[in-house]
Amino acid sequence: MSNRRYLLLHFIIKPAAVIAIGAWVTLATQAPAQTSNSATTDTHKHEHHNHKPSLVDEADVQARDLSDWENNWQSIYPFLQDGTLDAVLAHKAEDGDKTVEEYRAYYNTGYTTEVERILIDGSSVTFFQDGKPTQGQYENDGYEILTYESGNQGVRYVFEKSGGDEAAPQFIQFSDHIMVPTKSDHYHLYWGDDRAKLLTEVTNWPTYFPADLSGAEIAQSMIAH
């Protein structure tokens, strides 16, 4: 299926129930936009106060390689738990439609994950849970343009496992609000063994930033965007 390109997906995603997080192989993800350029889209505005739908022009969407996400990445969930992101929550509450504590609950559901680190090197993706690695080899499986219940749209880039550990997820799906070949500075990752089911997940979206950034630097970046 390598380099297969998917056409516009015309189904409406209904809010999914929060998935209980057990073994990491059952997780799926999504999260809030923080990057911007002329060919980006906020795939997460459906969770915020927004009157005008954000739509994707399919003509602007281009295929992307796994190399766009090549890096050593850390989950930002621990920074939410230890208070490092409190300033981010306060900033969002100033102009948002939730209180600080409501945002805390919202992101606690969104960011939660047991996979603390992800290493992407070539076609290899290694997931670290409690320091223990699980590795898979992945090849391009196209992308999907999703239409959410709110009317907003977003793009997910899909990769399918071609080898590696049996426990590694069969599919991984990236959302980083970018629609052209570009090095990602953060992303939200969905993973599991059911490609179609992952596309319906909108409540849990483990989020990863480069592992060499401190929690304070990540918070500053999130506030800036």
ABEGO torsion letter per residue (X at the ends): XBGBBBBBBABBBBBBBBBBBBBAAABBBBBBBABBBAABBBAAAAABBBABBBBBBAAABBBBBAAAABEBBBBAAAAAAAGAAAAAAAAAAAABABBAAAAAAAAAAAABBABABBBBBEABBBBBBGGBBBBBBBBBAEBBBBBBAAGBBBBBBBBBBAEEBAABBABBBBBAGBABBBBBABBBBBBEABAAAAAABAABBBBBBBAABBAAAAAAAAAAX
